[in-house]
Amino acid sequence: MKVLVFGGSGTGKTTLAKKIAEHINFVHLDSDDFYWKKTNPPFQEKVPFEDRNKNLREAFDYHRNVIISGSLVSWGNQWKSSFDLVIFIYLNNEERMNRLVKREEERYGALLINDEKTKKHSKAFLTWANQYENPNFNGRTLKVHLDI
C-alpha cells in the first residue's frame, strides 16, 4: 500500500506519517530528504528536479508498503496517481506559524541570533510559509492543495 500525508508546513505531516509507519510497520519516506541536499545547517541547497524524482521513485517502488510525508505538488503529474490513500492535514495559520517559529528556534538555536545568513534564511522561510492561505501566492498554497 502506498500512502501520502500532505499539508502546509508545520501541520504535523511528518510526525503523523512517522507514527503511522511505526504503528503499521510501513517504511516512512520524507520528501524533504529527497528535495534537499544534506547540508549543515539544513535546507540550504535543493537537489535537482530529475535527481530527486528518480531517487524518490526508486525508494517508493522498492518498498511494498510505504508512507510519504510532504507535498509533491511541484514534483510532476506522475505522483498524482501513485497512491492508494492520501491524507490531507490542515491546521489554522496562527497555530501552524507558531509551530514553525518554535521549530526554527529548536533547529537553529543561537545561529538565529548570531549568524546573518541563518537569520535571513529563516525569515524568508517563515515569510514563504505564512503565504500558505493566500490564494494569490505563487507557490505551495492551500488552494493548490485543495485543487489536487
ZAPA-610278 format. One record per atom (N, C-alpha, C): x, y, z negated. Coordinates in steps of 0.1 Angstrom, whole numbers, padded with zeros to 4 digits, always signed. Atoms other than C-alpha are relative to their C-alpha. Layout:
N
XYZ ...
END
This chain:
148
+0009-0012+0000 +0000+0000+0000 +0009+0012+0000 -0007-0013-0002 +0012+0035+0009 -0008+0011-0006 +0007-0010+0006 +0002+0064-0013 +0007+0013+0000 -0006-0014+0000 +0008+0102-0011 -0007+0008-0011 +0005-0010+0010 +0004+0126-0041 +0005+0014+0004 -0005-0013-0005 +0005+0162-0029 -0008+0011-0007 +0006-0012+0005 -0004+0197-0040 +0010+0011-0001 -0009-0012+0001 +0012+0231-0048 +0011-0003-0009 -0011+0002+0009 +0045+0234-0065 -0005+0003-0015 +0003-0001+0014 +0041+0229-0103 -0013-0006-0004 +0012+0006+0004 +0009+0209-0102 +0001-0013-0007 -0003+0012+0007 +0025+0178-0116 +0000-0012+0009 +0001+0011-0009 +0025+0157-0085 +0012-0010-0001 -0011+0009+0002 +0060+0142-0091 -0002-0008-0013 +0002+0006+0013 +0052+0135-0127 -0011-0011+0001 +0011+0009-0002 +0019+0118-0118 +0005-0012+0009 -0005+0011-0009 +0035+0098-0089 +0009-0010-0007 -0010+0009+0008 +0063+0085-0112 -0008-0009-0009 +0008+0008+0009 +0038+0074-0138 -0008-0011+0006 +0007+0010-0008 +0016+0057-0113 +0009-0011+0005 -0009+0009-0005 +0045+0040-0097 +0005-0010-0011 -0004+0008+0012 +0058+0028-0131 -0011-0010-0004 +0011+0008+0006 +0024+0015-0142 -0004-0011+0010 +0005+0011-0009 +0016-0005-0110 +0012-0006+0008 -0012+0006-0006 +0052-0014-0100 +0002+0003+0014 -0002-0005-0013 +0054+0007-0069 +0014+0007+0000 -0012-0008-0001 +0085+0024-0056 -0004+0015+0002 +0003-0014-0001 +0084+0062-0061 +0011+0007+0009 -0009-0009-0008 +0099+0085-0034 -0005+0014-0001 +0004-0014+0001 +0100+0122-0039 +0005+0007+0012 -0004-0006-0012 +0100+0143-0008 +0012+0010-0002 -0011-0009+0003 +0124+0168-0024 +0014-0007+0002 -0013+0008-0001 +0151+0140-0025 +0004-0002+0015 -0003+0001-0014 +0149+0139+0013 +0001+0013+0007 +0000-0014-0006 +0143+0176+0021 +0012+0008-0004 -0012-0008+0004 +0172+0190+0001 +0012-0008-0001 -0013+0006+0003 +0209+0182+0001 +0003+0000-0014 -0004+0001+0014 +0224+0172-0032 +0010+0011-0002 -0009-0011+0003 +0239+0205-0044 -0001+0003-0015 +0000-0005+0014 +0248+0220-0078 +0002+0015+0000 +0013+0004+0004 +0227+0239-0085 -0008-0005+0011 +0008+0007-0010 +0200+0220-0067 -0009+0010+0009 +0010-0007-0009 +0176+0232-0039 +0007+0012+0007 -0007-0011-0007 +0202+0253-0021 +0001-0002+0015 -0002+0003-0014 +0205+0236+0013 -0009-0011+0005 +0009+0010-0005 +0180+0218+0034 +0007-0010+0009 -0005+0011-0009 +0186+0185+0052 -0007+0003+0013 +0006-0002-0013 +0180+0189+0089 -0013-0008+0002 +0014+0006-0002 +0144+0181+0100 +0001-0015+0005 -0001+0013-0006 +0153+0150+0121 +0006-0010-0010 -0006+0009+0010 +0175+0135+0093 -0009-0003-0011 +0009+0003+0012 +0150+0139+0065 -0011-0009+0004 +0011+0009-0005 +0122+0124+0086 +0005-0014+0002 -0005+0013-0003 +0144+0095+0097 +0002-0007-0014 -0003+0006+0013 +0156+0089+0061 -0012-0004-0008 +0013+0003+0007 +0121+0091+0046 -0007-0011+0006 +0007+0011-0007 +0106+0069+0073 +0006-0013-0003 -0007+0013+0003 +0133+0042+0067 -0004-0005-0014 +0003+0004+0014 +0127+0042+0029 -0015-0004-0001 +0015+0002+0000 +0089+0044+0034 -0003-0014+0006 +0003+0013-0006 +0089+0014+0058 +0006-0012-0007 -0007+0011+0007 +0113-0006+0038 -0008-0006-0011 +0008+0004+0012 +0090-0008+0008 -0014-0003+0003 +0014+0004-0003 +0057-0026+0009 -0010+0009-0008 +0009-0008+0009 +0042-0006-0020 +0008+0012-0004 -0007-0012+0003 +0053+0030-0022 -0009+0012-0002 +0007-0013+0003 +0041+0063-0036 +0009+0011+0002 -0008-0012-0003 +0055+0096-0023 -0007+0011-0007 +0005-0013+0006 +0052+0128-0042 +0006+0011+0009 -0004-0012-0007 +0053+0161-0023 -0008+0002+0013 +0008-0004-0012 +0038+0179+0006 +0008-0003+0012 -0006+0003-0012 +0046+0166+0040 -0006+0008+0012 +0007-0007-0011 +0027+0192+0060 +0009+0006+0011 -0010-0005-0010 +0058+0205+0077 +0009-0011+0006 -0008+0011-0004 +0072+0171+0084 -0004-0007+0013 +0004+0006-0013 +0053+0163+0116 -0013-0008-0002 +0013+0007-0001 +0020+0147+0126 +0001-0015-0003 -0001+0014+0002 +0034+0112+0122 -0004-0004-0014 +0004+0003+0014 +0027+0114+0084 -0015+0000-0003 +0015-0002+0002 -0010+0123+0088 -0007-0014-0001 +0007+0013+0000 -0020+0086+0094 +0009-0011-0007 -0009+0010+0006 +0007+0069+0073 -0004-0006-0013 +0004+0004+0014 -0011+0065+0040 -0013-0007-0001 +0012+0007+0003 -0037+0042+0026 -0008+0008-0010 +0006-0008+0010 -0045+0066-0002 +0007+0013-0001 -0006-0013+0002 -0039+0103-0006 -0007+0007-0012 +0005-0006+0012 -0043+0121-0039 +0005+0015+0001 -0003-0014+0000 -0045+0159-0039 -0002+0006-0014 +0001-0006+0013 -0038+0178-0071 -0001+0015+0001 +0002-0014+0000 -0050+0213-0077 +0001+0005-0015 -0001-0006+0013 -0041+0235-0107 -0001+0015+0002 +0001-0014-0002 -0051+0271-0112 +0013+0007+0000 -0012-0007-0003 -0025+0296-0102 +0008+0004-0012 -0007-0005+0012 -0017+0310-0136 +0007-0011-0007 -0007+0011+0007 -0010+0277-0152 +0011-0006+0008 -0010+0006-0009 +0009+0264-0122 +0013+0009+0000 -0011-0009+0000 +0031+0295-0122 +0007+0000-0014 -0006+0001+0014 +0037+0293-0160 +0009-0013+0000 -0008+0012-0001 +0049+0257-0154 +0013+0002+0008 -0012-0002-0009 +0072+0268-0126 +0010+0009-0007 -0010-0009+0007 +0088+0296-0147 +0007-0008-0011 -0007+0008+0011 +0094+0272-0176 +0009-0010+0007 -0008+0009-0006 +0108+0246-0152 +0013+0006+0005 -0012-0007-0005 +0132+0271-0136 +0009+0003-0012 -0008-0002+0012 +0143+0281-0171 +0007-0012-0005 -0006+0013+0005 +0149+0245-0181 +0011-0005+0010 -0009+0005-0010 +0166+0237-0148 +0013+0008+0001 -0012-0008-0002 +0190+0266-0146 +0006+0007-0012 -0005-0005+0013 +0193+0278-0182 +0007+0014+0002 -0008-0012+0001 +0220+0305-0186 +0003+0006+0014 -0002-0005-0014 +0225+0307-0148 -0010+0011+0004 +0011-0010-0003 +0192+0326-0146 +0004+0014-0006 -0004-0013+0007 +0208+0353-0168 +0014+0005+0006 -0014-0004-0003 +0245+0352-0157 +0004-0001+0015 -0004+0002-0014 +0245+0342-0120 -0010+0007+0009 +0009-0008-0009 +0231+0367-0095 -0006-0009+0011 +0006+0009-0010 +0227+0340-0068 -0011-0008-0005 +0011+0008+0005 +0207+0318-0090 -0012+0008-0004 +0011-0009+0003 +0186+0347-0102 -0008+0003+0012 +0006-0003-0013 +0179+0357-0066 -0008-0012+0006 +0007+0012-0006 +0171+0322-0055 -0012-0004-0008 +0011+0004+0008 +0148+0315-0084 -0012+0010+0002 +0011-0010-0003 +0129+0348-0079 -0006-0002+0013 +0006+0002-0013 +0125+0341-0042 -0009-0013+0000 +0008+0012+0001 +0112+0306-0050 -0013+0003-0007 +0012-0003+0008 +0087+0319-0076 -0009+0009+0008 +0008-0009-0009 +0075+0346-0052 -0007-0008+0011 +0006+0009-0010 +0070+0320-0025 -0011-0009-0006 +0010+0009+0006 +0052+0296-0048 -0013+0007-0005 +0012-0008+0004 +0029+0324-0060 -0009+0003+0011 +0008-0002-0012 +0016+0327-0025 -0009-0012+0004 +0007+0013-0004 +0000+0292-0025 -0015+0003+0002 +0015-0002-0002 -0036+0305-0028 -0003+0012+0010 +0001-0011-0010 -0030+0334-0003 -0003-0006+0014 +0003+0007-0013 -0048+0322+0029 +0007+0006+0012 -0007-0007-0011 -0029+0347+0050 +0015-0002+0000 -0014+0003+0001 +0005+0335+0038 +0004-0011+0011 -0004+0010-0010 +0025+0316+0065 +0010-0010-0007 -0008+0010+0007 +0037+0286+0046 -0009-0011-0006 +0008+0010+0006 +0026+0258+0024 -0010+0007-0009 +0011-0007+0008 -0008+0270+0010 -0011-0009-0003 +0012+0008+0003 -0040+0257-0005 -0008-0002+0013 +0008+0001-0012 -0057+0265+0028 +0006-0011+0009 -0006+0010-0008 -0032+0244+0047 -0003-0014-0005 +0003+0013+0006 -0036+0215+0022 -0014-0004+0001 +0015+0004-0002 -0074+0216+0024 -0003-0003+0014 +0003+0003-0015 -0073+0215+0062 +0006-0013+0004 -0006+0013-0004 -0054+0182+0062 -0010-0011+0002 
END
